[in-house]
Amino acid sequence: MAKFKILLKKLVFPITLMSLVVLLGIILSIQALYVAFTNEHTAAIYAAVIIPLTLISFILYALDRALVTRIGFLKLNLLELLALAIFWFFFIQT
């Protein structure tokens, strides 16, 4: 039980922005699968878009967990905010 606690603490804490993105992705994926299975076949496009995005966010989450152990938590959060601002500037503003 103690090893499970250590593993859970290592996977979840400290909570970064990427942790929240993955949690939101999981919730949206479950909702997308529910919509795809309960509605018409045209609703499957919703799941076809959300599920790959969630998988990409899992890959980025693994990278985030690796970076948390190497660089400081505050520096990592500042880098994530900077990356978010750059992405917003290039993809939303143009």
Buried (B, 14 or more C-beta within 10 A) or exposed (E): EEEEEEEEEEEEEEEBBBBEBBBEBEEBBEEBBEBBEEEEEEBBEBBEEBBEBBEEBBEBBEEBBEBBEEEEEEEBBEEBEEEEEEEEEEEEEE
